[in-house]
Amino acid sequence: MPFIPLFLNRLKLNLLFAKQILPLALSLALVQPAMAQTLSGQNAAITQPVDRNQEPLLPRSGADQPAPVDPLVSAAATITDQELQEHLYLFASEEMQGRGTGLEGQRRAANYLETEFKAMGLKPVGNLPGYRQPFDLKEESWGDVYVESGGQRYAFLKDFYAYPGMNNPVDLQADGFVFLGYGIDDSLYSDYAGMDVQGKVLVIMAGEPQNKEGNYWLTGTNQRSDWSMNWRKKLGVATEKGARALLVISTLAEGQLQQKNFVNYLNNPDMQLASETEGSPYVNSLYLTVATGKGLFGKQVKVMDKGLKKINEKFEPASREIRNALAIKVQKQINSVTSDNVLGMVPGTDRADEYIVVTAHYDHLGFDSTGIYYGADDDGSGTVALLEIAEAVQYAAAQGLKPRRNIIFMAVSGEEKGLLGSEFYTDNPAVPLEQTVTNLNIDMVGRIDKEHEENPFYVYIIGSDFLSTELHALSETAATTYPSVSLDYKYNNTTDPNRYYYRSDHYNFAKNNIPIIFYMNGNHNDYHQITDTPDKIRYDVLQARARLIFHTLWLVSQADKRPIVDGETN
């Protein structure tokens, strides 16, 4: 069904304000602020936006003196909870079918965004002929996958699981395997000591050894080491030492495989850019239930039990070869898929050779037998915030307040499949990357996490000071000059175990030494669930966060010089 862009619905009101109300207010040197009160720490709240159908009230300060006009506050006031809600109830609706990359719902969402960009008067970007940047993808889905040993074939997603992007097609037979304890190779302890694993299948336990007090041997405390927390370590060392496959026995696997959402996630096709011809750089890795793992040992299962007991009690390796034949097969099916980034630009003035890119990913997980993954917060919230911020910039420009630098608004696709849309853009930029001065990335900004239930007007800031202290200073200035939410830096760390810095589209800009700020609300129970629906969004908080991002964007666009890169990319 055709739809009328929300921007057109508001056009008459904006023209009325520009032609009648605004001149009157300017002649009186009076203005209604967009916020009736400022925040004071995390316990403050903001008021709802002024009804723009009413003539602005004229507040007085001091001895009944008129308040000075701040036209940026008026521009930010065009970002309203009502309009954000109108956008999101359409964008995260059943009609959009979860916006899965390369699927019909994603194409409908792209059409919606392009129509809005055109209606706002945004311009096509750089060398692109229109508002789309199409890119080709390679979709990989599972074929026949199994492990076989002792005359028994173990079933994929029942007895074991694997991540699609971490496994290449393989069909191998082995006359045995190496039981390698926990698969650790550390200066304090190594399961690899004295073992030649070149070309062999390795079977290990997930986690790491603990002593009888419950402390971990490697740390000496009840805190796990990186060998438990970072899956890449075990996989990386097995790859470096030439292993043929890595089978990980996990006490969690049985429970995970009983979770329908987890199984559906593993069954979803994996994607990569069509230009990427290489598969996973790691050795194939499968995660087995304890019963499956013990089944591989056959009559030698006591070797596993006694070995683990020795490791945990004495902190000594117990690795050994097991002569019990096994076979592993991983088959994949490959299809071609096309997706699009959607871009529009507000031109700059005297700094028009430089660009700021504002991003939000509009794709989500699509649908499966469980239902539609609506993705209202992830990242419908960021996408509709991007639309409203773009409208606010256009509103300011219409009043004569034009950005000095070009501002590109880019809704990217393929984020949920591995940041693919932003990777394609930075590999094939519409404007030169060396002239791109900042990326502001908005991903999940409509909800409240448990830590802020009593103080909901906050936003997590990640990366603002990683590459540029000047960008960080501009961010802080925006937050103090136009207070709407408090800035929380809890996850502003490249070593944070959640790895948020690496998990959204800003990272592809940061890899290219472009200063970034990542805005997010933190996690919640509806993350990547079919229950991430628009009725659960805090639109008043979303409004406040979007206004903050607008003010930060404006400061960057007006600065006399681009934010200097004085940090290092991690």
Secondary structure, DSSP 8 states (H G I E B T S, - for coil): -----HHHHTHHHHHHIIIIIHHHHHHHT----S-SS---GGG--------TTS-----EETTTEE----HHHHHHTT--HHHHHHHHHHHTSGGGGGGBTTSHHHHHHHHHHHHHHHHHT-B--TT-SSSEEEEEEEEEEEEEEEEEETTEEEEBTTTEE--GGG---EEEEES-EEE-TT--B-SS-BTTTT---TT-EEEEESS--B-TTS-BTTTSSSS--HHHH-HHHHHHHHHHTT-SEEEEE-TTHHHHTT-HHHHHHHHS-EEEETT-----SS--EEEE-HHHHHHHHGGGHHHHHHHHHHHHHH-----EEE---EEEEEEEEEEEEEEEEEEEEE--STEEEEEEEEEEE--B--EETTEE---IIIIIIHHHHHHHHHHHHHHHHHTT---SEEEEEEEE--GGGTSHHHHHHHHS-SS-GGGEEEEEEE---S---GGGSS---EEEEESTTTS-HHHHHHHHHHHHHS-SSEEE-TT--TT-TT-GGGSSTHHHHHTTT--EEEEE----TTTTSTT--GGG--HHHHHHHHHHHHHHHHHHHH-SS-----S---
